[in-house]
Amino acid sequence: MQVRVFVTPRKGILDPQGRAVEGSLHSLGFKNVSGVKVGKFITFEIDARSAAEASAQAKKMCEQLLANAVIEDFRFEVDSR
Protein backbone atom coordinates (compact mmCIF):
# COMPACT_ATOMS: atom_id res chain seq x y z
CA MET A 1 0.00 0.00 0.00
CA GLN A 2 1.16 3.48 -0.74
CA VAL A 3 1.19 6.09 2.03
CA ARG A 4 1.37 9.83 1.39
CA VAL A 5 2.29 12.05 4.34
CA PHE A 6 1.82 15.83 4.41
CA VAL A 7 3.71 17.74 7.12
CA THR A 8 3.16 21.48 7.64
CA PRO A 9 4.13 24.03 10.29
CA ARG A 10 1.54 24.40 13.05
CA LYS A 11 -0.63 27.50 13.10
CA GLY A 12 1.22 30.31 14.85
CA ILE A 13 4.68 28.85 14.19
CA LEU A 14 7.07 31.13 12.32
CA ASP A 15 7.58 29.80 8.77
CA PRO A 16 10.40 31.77 7.11
CA GLN A 17 10.24 29.68 3.93
CA GLY A 18 6.50 30.25 3.63
CA ARG A 19 6.96 34.00 4.12
CA ALA A 20 9.70 34.08 1.47
CA VAL A 21 7.53 32.21 -1.03
CA GLU A 22 4.57 34.47 -0.26
CA GLY A 23 6.73 37.58 -0.80
CA SER A 24 8.02 36.21 -4.09
CA LEU A 25 4.50 35.42 -5.28
CA HIS A 26 3.45 38.98 -4.45
CA SER A 27 6.48 40.26 -6.42
CA LEU A 28 5.31 38.21 -9.39
CA GLY A 29 1.91 39.87 -9.26
CA PHE A 30 -0.03 37.26 -7.28
CA LYS A 31 -1.23 39.77 -4.69
CA ASN A 32 -4.23 37.68 -3.61
CA VAL A 33 -2.08 34.95 -2.00
CA SER A 34 -1.68 34.80 1.78
CA GLY A 35 -0.89 32.34 4.54
CA VAL A 36 1.70 30.39 2.55
CA LYS A 37 3.21 27.46 4.44
CA VAL A 38 6.06 25.33 3.18
CA GLY A 39 6.10 21.74 4.42
CA LYS A 40 7.18 18.24 3.51
CA PHE A 41 5.56 15.61 1.30
CA ILE A 42 6.69 12.06 1.98
CA THR A 43 5.62 8.90 0.15
CA PHE A 44 6.43 5.29 0.90
CA GLU A 45 5.17 1.78 0.34
CA ILE A 46 4.14 -0.27 3.36
CA ASP A 47 3.39 -3.97 3.56
CA ALA A 48 0.27 -4.29 5.71
CA ARG A 49 -2.69 -6.67 5.87
CA SER A 50 -5.27 -3.90 5.76
CA ALA A 51 -5.67 -0.16 5.27
CA ALA A 52 -6.41 0.15 8.99
CA GLU A 53 -3.11 -1.53 9.88
CA ALA A 54 -1.24 0.66 7.39
CA SER A 55 -2.90 3.76 8.86
CA ALA A 56 -1.95 2.78 12.41
CA GLN A 57 1.67 2.23 11.39
CA ALA A 58 1.81 5.47 9.38
CA LYS A 59 0.44 7.42 12.36
CA LYS A 60 3.15 5.97 14.63
CA MET A 61 5.83 6.81 12.05
CA CYS A 62 4.61 10.40 11.86
CA GLU A 63 4.48 10.76 15.64
CA GLN A 64 7.90 9.21 16.21
CA LEU A 65 9.98 10.46 13.27
CA LEU A 66 8.36 12.12 10.26
CA ALA A 67 6.84 15.15 12.04
CA ASN A 68 7.95 17.23 15.01
CA ALA A 69 4.80 17.34 17.17
CA VAL A 70 5.92 20.56 18.85
CA ILE A 71 6.01 22.65 15.66
CA GLU A 72 4.39 20.58 12.89
CA ASP A 73 1.02 19.09 12.00
CA PHE A 74 0.62 16.05 9.78
CA ARG A 75 -1.99 14.18 7.85
CA PHE A 76 -1.65 11.11 5.70
CA GLU A 77 -3.50 9.08 3.10
CA VAL A 78 -3.31 5.33 2.54
CA ASP A 79 -3.96 4.05 -0.97
CA SER A 80 -4.75 0.34 -0.87
CA ARG A 81 -5.17 -0.08 -4.63
Secondary structure, 3 states (H helix, E strand, C coil): CEEEEEEEECCCCCCHHHHHHHHHHHHCCCCCCCCCCCCEEEEEECCCCCHHHHHHHHHHHHHHHHCCCCCEEEEEEEECC
